């Protein structure tokens, strides 16, 4: 997932390799969840959007984060025989850091979302991947038992999930030479920001815009390192962020909906 974590990441970086960067806690959040964790110093322990979040949506600035919890609705679509077929799945991820903004992850004890346990993997990241027992997001209630320097955490997020009403209209083909644009406008709701990713073969380009942006465009230069492919993907992911401080440590909670067009034909 990325670069120089938490240090003013510009919104049009390209040539991202998920394999080489997946051990970073910031990388986990961005590539596993496509969660643009834009933490702008919100000190309030409530469900109110950070005041400046829409003005700083080109930066990953969360050096005060001791942990992140991400609830993700995924909606993947592909066109078969002229019909657009959606596939939905709910998942989640979480991570704890030993100090604010650290790049390594530590054990935070047992973590659950809506009473369903996340699995801790080798690098101490937590994921939910039980496809036979899907998450229900009628509520979003997080619990961490805590361990060592990680305190016990309980948080019910009441902001709800953002939405994008035009996922069915995402393009099935993209020309790198011509670039492309996606209309957002009134099609996005309940989002602080939106991240759009286009990629194939572990090479991707992305941009982040405010939740009230009207349009997002990728130029030919933006797409330079995206590989030509008939199995590319294009995703639009609106998300919102809330925070809570526990034992003087700040933890962030993201609700995100990831809309992905599969099998995008990416041409030169």
N, C-alpha and C positions, 0 to 999 in steps of 0.2 A: 503494500500500500504506500509507502511513500518516503522519502526525502529527509528533510530536516524537520523533525516533528515539532509542532507547536510554535514554529518560528516564522510567522507571516507567509505561509505557503500561498503562492499566487494561484489564481483559479484556472489557469490554462496550462498547467504542466502536462507533459505528455511522456510517452515511453515508460510507463510504470510496469514494474515486474512484480507480480504478487508472490512469486516463489522466493526471490532474494530478500524481500522485505517483510515477510509474514511474521517474523519473530518479534517485531516491535509492537508495543501495546497500542500505539497510535495506528499502526498498520492493521492490526486486528480490527479495530473499530471501523476504519475506512473500507477495507476490502471485504471483510466478512459480511459486514452489515451495509456497506455503502453509506455509512453514517458520517456525515460531515459534522464533526463535533466542534462547533464554533463556540468556544466558551469565552465570554466577554466580561467576566468579572461580576456576575450577578450574585449579590450577597443575600438575596431574599430567599427564605425557605418556603416558597409557595409555588403555585402553578402559573405564575405570570411570566410572559415572555421577557427575556432580557431586553432592556430598553434600546440598546444600540445594535442588536443582533442583525437587523436588516442593513445597517450601514457598514458592517464589518464582515460581510459575507464572503470576502475574498481571502480570509485568513483563518488558519487553524491556530487559535490563540487560547490554549487551555493549560497553561503552566500551573494553574492552581488546582488541577484535578487530582484527587487521590483515588478516584475510581469512576467508572462509567458503566451504566446499565442501558442496554439498547433493546427495545421491543420492536420487531420488524414484521410488518405484513408484506408478503411478496406476492405479486401478481404477474405471472409470465404468460405471454401470448405468442402464438405463432399461427400463420395462415396456412390452412390445408384445404385444397380444393375450393379456394375462394372464400372460405369461412374462417373467421378469427376465433381461435379457441383459447380461452383463458384457463390457467391453472393457478390455484391459490394455495399458499402455505404460510403459516405463522411460525416464526422462530424468534430466537433471542440470543444475546451474547452479553457478557459482562467481563470486566477486568479491574484489578486493583493494583495500584502502584505503591511502592514503599515510601515515596516522597512526592510532593506536588510536581506533576509533569514528568516524572521519571519514565524511561523507555522500557524498563523491565517490569514484569508482573509478578505478584506474590499471591500466595494462598490466602483467600478470604473466608475459608470455611465453606459451609454448605450454602448454595445460592439457589433460590427458587423464584419462579414467576407464576403467580396464581396457583400456588401450592404444587407446582410441577418442577422437579429438580433439574437444574442444568448440569451438564457434565464438565468436569474440569479436565482439560487436556494437558499435554506434556509441558507446555510453556506457561502453565497456570492461567490460561484463558478459560473462560466458561462459555459453553455453547449449548443450545437446545436443538437436538436433531432427531427426535423420536417421531418419525413420520406416521407411525401407527397410533400415536397418542397426541394429536395436534393440540396446540395451545388455543384457548378461547380468549379473545381480547375484549369481551364485554366489560371486563375490568382489567386494570394493569396494576397489580400489587406485587411489589418486590420485597424479598426477604433475604438477608445475608446473616448467617449465624455469627460471623466474625471469627478472626483467628489472629493471634499475635498482635501486630499493630493495627489490624483492621477491626474497627468496632462493629457491633451488631447494628444492622441497618434495616429499617422497615419504612417503605414508602409506597403509597398509593398515588399514582399519577392520574389526574382527572382531566387533563387537557384533551384527551381523545386523539385519534389518528388523523393526520393530514390526508388529503385526497387530490388526485389528478383525474379530471373527467374525460380526458381525450387520449387515453392510452391506446385505444383501438386505432387511432389515426397516426400512430408513430410510423415513420417510413419503413418500408421493407427493403429498400436499397439506398445506399449512400455512395456518392462519388467523391473521392478524396480531392479531385481537382476542382470540383464545384463548391464543396462545402455544403452545409445545410443549416436550416434554422428550425426551431420548434416554438410554436406559439404557446405561451403559458397564460398570461392575462388572468381572466376570471375563471380559468380552468383549474387553478390551484386554490385549495382552501385549507385553513387551519395550519399553515406552515410558517416557520420562521425563515427558512431558506430551502433551496432546491439544488440538488446536485444532479447533473446530467453526465452520463458516462457512455462513450462509444468505444468498443474494443473488440479484439480478436487475438488469439494466439499469445495471450499474456502481455499484449501491448495495448495500451488504452490512452485515451485523452478524456479529460473531464473539465467541467466548469461548474462553479457555484454562483448562484444568484440569490437575491433576496426573494422571500416568499411572495412579494407583490410585483415581481418583475413581469414585464409584458411579453418578452421574447428572449430566447437564448440562441446564439449563433456560433457555429464552428467554421472557421475559414480553412482554406486549403493548408495554410501553414500550421494551424492547430492540429490537423490530421496527419502530419508528415510521418509520424512513427507508428501509426495504426496500420496493421497488416491487412493486405488484400485477402478477402476470405468470403466464402459463401455461408459461413456459419458464425458471422459476427453477432454482436448483441448491442442493443441500445437501451439504456435505462433512464428513467426520470424518477427521482426519489425525493419527494418533499418530506421534511422532518421538522419537528419542534423539540425544544430543549427546556427542561426545568432543572432546578438544583435544590440540594438540601445539604446543610452542614451538620455533621455529627462529630462530636469531640473536637471541634474546631478544624475539621477536615471537610473539604467540599467534594460532594459526589454529584454527578450529572446523570440525568435520566432522559433518554431520547425515545420518542415515538416516531417511527419512520414507516413510510409505505414505499416499497420499491416496485415500480412498474417496468417490466423488461420485455422488449420485443426480441424474440429469439430468431436465429437463422437470418440475420440481416445480411444482404449481399453488399459487401464493401468492395468497390472497384477503384481502379486507378483514376 
